[in-house]
Amino acid sequence: MLSFDGVRKSFGGRRVLDDLTFDVRPGELFGFCGANGAGKTTAMRIALGVVGADAGAVRWNGAEVDAHSRRLFGYMPEERGLYAKMTPLDQLVYFARLSGVRPREARRRAAEWIERLGVVAGPKDHVEKLSLGNQQKVQLIAALIHDPAVLVLDEPFSGLDPVAVDAMAGVLLQCAREGVPVVFSSHQLELVERLCHRVGILRGGRLVAEGTVSELRRAAGPSRVRISVRDVSPAWARSLTGARVLAEEDGLTVLELESDRAAQDILATAQAAGRVEFFGRQEAGLGDIFREAVGA
């Protein structure tokens, strides 16, 4: 298990991380979300030893992460750390060799990953000639090629087309099925919602929300319903008790409920007042939860 335990960090008197504490369990995809400048990248750099923490620690299976245990990590930085004048194959073999993989095995793995992720490159094409999406794939392979025990990925889906997103998502899900803890940051909240077992939302260096998407929805506040009623006064819902009108447009009304029981009362009232064409719950998406958590 990867654990952030009370991690604090300041730059020039500005607190960037403030008592950051969370766990990423074996076989779990953990989505790490926050606005620009919230501290996500700093947290990941501390985990990899690129930046030192002012207080607290990052632990792997209970022990503080050190140079030895970091060799077990796969890390993908947001800024591409690739050598522009090397071919993808030679570069990936080089990274694998740095992690202790034997030459023949390193070349086999590199070629296999290039084919699996569909990296489009000629045999003599340097990385600088690749599209941004293909560079992103090479960057991910560099994090995976030594079969890491834990993955820390900063914006891994940035710049990818939908097909490449699906391919990369499949790789991360496979890693999780094999028991690897995976933490990744992303501004693509629909992807985080679709893929992740748990989500943490960072604001001003502090974790302000954490849990499964279902748990975050329950904590987000009152539930909502959408209802369409015909042959009724346009403002029929404004006199309802147990609900507040959030939106009304073209016969469709969105209501915020005081309780689950209120939904049944509203449906009965609507049926008595007119012809109900649609009635359903409207669950908050991760984007709604995020905006509420960060005060946007």
Buried (B, 14 or more C-beta within 10 A) or exposed (E): EBBBBEBBBEEEEEBBBBBBBBBBBBBBBBBBBBBEEBBBBBBBBBBBBEBEBBEBBBBBBEEEBEEEBBEBBBBBBBEBEBEEEBBBBBBBBBBBBEBEBEEEEBBBBBBEBBEBBEBEBEEEBBBEEBBEBBBBBBBBBBBBBBBBBBBBBBBBBBBBEEEBBEBBBEBBEEBBEEEBBBBBBBBBBEBBBEBBBBBBBBBBBBBBBBBEBEEBBEEBEBBBBBBBBEEBEEEBBEEBEBBBBEEBEEBEBBBBBBEEEBBEBBBEBBEEBBEBEEBEEBEBBBBBBBBBBBEE
